[in-house]
């Protein structure tokens, strides 16, 4: 609070964070200066409230075939606003109207893996992550696009040819595999 009148013996402290322990001290002042602070008050925890922050850096991807991996930055304890804190994960295939909802009841969680054999490799999903505690559900993050896990390449490189360079060397060449949903990201080739 602002400076309190000398005849007032109490003040209301505002804009505190929910479900956080505070201690308070009082300092007397006059025209000469500021005196020593009082002893700290006993610790007092503010009441719980619905969480107001959303997880940041919602992304994901990778994983195995038929998996959708969703990741986020965990919410720090001082922003959880109450007991029973956890995460709400909402996702749907891009273009779909129906959301699938999952709940992760772990404060430290930063990842959720959805497994379903019907997920095709590298399928785009719309993803939102929110939070909840015993007081209720908070807001959800903005939508992020996350791709399901890849499968091994289904197409062999074409046009493989070999050219003798010396008595101990052969140069092997081939046409690269073009990226598409069925081949995924080719990270390298193996010559046998």
Residue pairs with C-beta under 8 A, 6 or more apart in sequence:
1 11
1 12
1 13
1 14
3 29
4 11
6 30
13 22
13 24
16 22
16 46
17 46
17 78
17 79
17 81
18 46
18 47
18 48
18 49
18 81
18 82
19 45
19 46
19 47
19 48
19 49
19 80
19 81
19 82
19 83
20 45
20 46
20 78
21 43
21 44
21 45
22 43
22 44
22 45
22 46
23 40
23 41
23 42
23 43
23 44
24 40
24 41
24 44
25 37
25 38
25 39
25 40
25 41
26 37
26 38
27 34
27 35
27 36
27 37
27 38
28 34
28 35
29 35
48 81
48 82
48 83
48 133
48 134
48 135
49 81
49 82
49 135
50 81
50 82
50 133
50 135
50 136
50 137
50 138
51 75
51 79
51 80
51 81
51 82
51 85
51 131
51 132
51 133
51 135
51 138
52 79
52 81
52 138
52 139
53 75
53 79
53 131
53 138
54 129
54 130
54 131
54 138
54 139
54 140
54 141
55 72
55 73
55 74
55 75
55 87
55 129
55 130
55 131
55 141
56 72
56 73
56 141
57 71
57 72
57 73
58 70
58 71
58 72
58 127
58 128
58 129
58 141
58 142
58 144
59 70
59 71
59 72
59 144
59 146
60 68
60 69
60 70
60 71
60 111
60 127
60 144
60 146
61 69
61 146
61 147
61 148
61 149
62 69
62 149
62 150
63 69
63 113
63 148
63 149
64 149
65 121
65 149
65 150
65 151
66 115
66 116
66 117
66 118
66 119
66 148
66 149
67 113
67 114
67 115
67 119
67 148
67 149
68 91
68 113
68 114
68 116
68 119
68 125
68 146
68 148
68 149
69 111
69 112
69 113
69 146
69 149
70 89
70 91
70 111
70 112
70 113
70 114
70 127
70 129
70 146
71 110
71 111
72 87
72 110
72 111
72 129
72 141
73 110
74 107
74 108
74 109
74 110
75 85
75 131
77 107
80 107
80 131
80 133
81 133
81 135
82 133
82 134
82 135
83 133
83 134
84 105
84 132
84 133
84 134
85 107
85 131
85 132
85 133
86 103
86 104
86 105
86 106
86 107
86 109
86 131
86 132
86 133
87 103
87 104
87 106
87 109
87 112
87 129
87 130
87 131
87 132
88 101
88 102
88 103
88 129
88 130
88 131
88 132
88 137
88 140
89 101
89 102
89 103
89 104
89 112
89 127
89 128
89 129
90 99
90 100
90 101
90 102
90 127
90 128
90 129
90 130
90 140
91 99
91 100
91 102
91 114
91 125
91 126
91 127
91 128
91 146
92 98
92 99
92 100
92 125
92 126
93 123
93 124
93 125
93 126
94 123
94 124
94 125
94 126
94 145
100 114
102 112
102 114
103 132
104 112
119 148
119 149
120 148
120 181
121 148
121 149
121 150
121 151
121 181
121 182
121 184
122 147
122 148
122 149
122 150
122 181
122 184
123 147
123 148
123 181
124 145
124 146
124 147
125 145
125 146
125 147
125 148
126 143
126 144
126 145
127 143
127 144
127 145
127 146
128 140
128 141
128 142
128 143
128 144
129 140
129 141
130 137
130 138
130 139
130 140
130 141
131 137
131 138
132 138
150 184
150 185
151 182
151 184
153 177
153 183
153 184
153 186
154 182
154 183
155 177
155 182
155 183
157 174
157 175
157 176
157 177
157 189
158 174
158 175
159 173
159 174
159 175
160 172
160 173
160 174
161 172
161 173
161 174
162 170
162 171
162 172
162 173
163 170
163 171
163 173
164 170
165 171
172 191
174 189
176 186
177 183
177 186
179 185
179 186
